[in-house]
Amino acid sequence: MGFEGDEESDANQVSTRSRFRYNSPLVQVGLIGLVCFCCPGMFNALTGMGGGGQVDPTAANNANTALYTTFAVFGVLGGGIYNILGPRFTLAAGCSTYVLYAGSFLYYNHEQHQAFAIVAGAILGIGAGFLWAGEGAIMTSYPPPHRKGTYISLFWSIFNMGGVIGGLIPFVLNYNRSEAASVNDGTYIGFMCFMAAGTLLSLAILPPSKVVRDDGTRCTNIRYSKVSTEAVEICKLFLNWKMLLIAPAAWASNFFYSYQFNNVNGALFNLRTRGLNNVFYWGAQMVGSVGIGYILDFSFQSRRKRGFVGIGVVSVLGTVIWAGGLANQLGYSHEDLPSKLDFKDSGSDFAGPFVLYFSYGLLDAMFQSMVYWVIGALADDSEILSRYAGFYKGLQSAGAAIAWQVDTHKVPLLTQLIVNWSLTTASYPLLIILVMLAVKDEQKGDEASANPASVDKDSKPV
C-alpha cells in the first residue's frame, strides 16, 4: 500500500502553475514550520527563560534530562516510525506531548512537586522524536534539490517566530513584576493554547506522494515500510560513514542550550528581561537562517563550493562569538553571580550581555541550518532522509540529556563554555570532509533527482 494515492501518472495531471497551491513543497514546508512554531517554538521560549520560568532550575533540568534521554532513543527510531505511519499520525502524536509538558509546569507553579514535570518530560522526548524525524524528512526531501537551503531557512524563520512570540508572552504578562521569581499561570496557559493549535495543524500535512513540485514531479514515490525493514536500516546508520562524520555536529548542536539558557540568560537577567531577550534570541535565529540559506543556495554555481563556503562562514562567526562568550564568562561563576540586569534599569551594563545572547541565537540557527543542508544534500528521498534526520536528532538529544545534568551538577561555568566551544569547532573539519566526499555538484545532483533509482542506490546507508 502506498503513502496514499501514489499513482505516478497523477503527477502530470496536477496544476503546478502556483507555488502557493496546497500540495506544493513551499506550502507544505510552510505548514510544518507553523506546526513547529506552535509546539517546539513555544517549548523553546519556555526553556529559554531559564529553569522553565521557575526560580529554581532543578525541576526543569531534571525534566529536560528525562526529555532528552527518551528523545535520544525515539529520535533515532522516529525516522522508521515516520516511514511506517506516514506524516500525519507521526506529527500529531508528537505534537500532543508538548501540551502535557507545559501543563506540568503549570502544576509545578502550585504544588512544587517535580515528579509530574519529569514524567511529562520523558513523554515529550518520545513525542519530540516523532515530530522532529517527520520534520526533518519533510524539510529535506520536499524542496527541489537546488533550493534546499532556501526552504530550510523558510522553515527555520517560521519555526523561530514561535520563540519570538513565546518570548513576548512572559515579557508582557510579567512586565510589571520586575522582582518576580517565577512566571504566572497565564504564561503557561498561553503556551498550552499554541501547542494545542499546532497539534491540530499537523493533520494538514500531506504525505510525500501527494506533494508535487513545480516541474510536475512528486517528491518521492515510496511505500509504507515494515517494522523489520526499518529496524535493519536504523541499525545500519551506526555504521554509515556519512552519519559518523555528522555525529560530532549532532552532539554539539543542542549541548550548548543549558549553558546559554540557564547560565547566561537565567544567571544574568531578571525575569521580564529574560522574556525580552528570548524575543531577540529567536529573532536572531530567523536572521541567521536566512543568511546561511542564501549562502548555501546562491553564493556559487557549484553545490560543493557553496557547502565549503557555508561551513567556513559559520566556523569563523562561531569562533568570534564563543570568544566573546569567554570574555563575558570570566566575569562571574556559580559562586560569584552578578546582580540581575534589567533592560530598563541597568543602563549600559545591559548592552554587552544582551548582544552576546543575541549572537548565540544567530550562531545556533546558522549552525543547525548548515547541518540540515548537508543532510539534505546526501539524498533526495523522503524514506532515506527521515532516517538520517532521526539519527541526527537522536544523537543531538543524547548530547542535550548529558548537558542538562552537567548544569544540574554545577560544573564550573568556564568549563561548560570551553566544552561547548570545542564541540562545535571539532565538527567543522568533519563536515568539510563529508561535503568533499559525499555531496555532488549541481549537474550530478540534478541527474540523480531525475532518476530516483540512482538516488536510492547512491544514498542507501553503507
Disulfide bonds with the S-S distance in Angstrom:
none
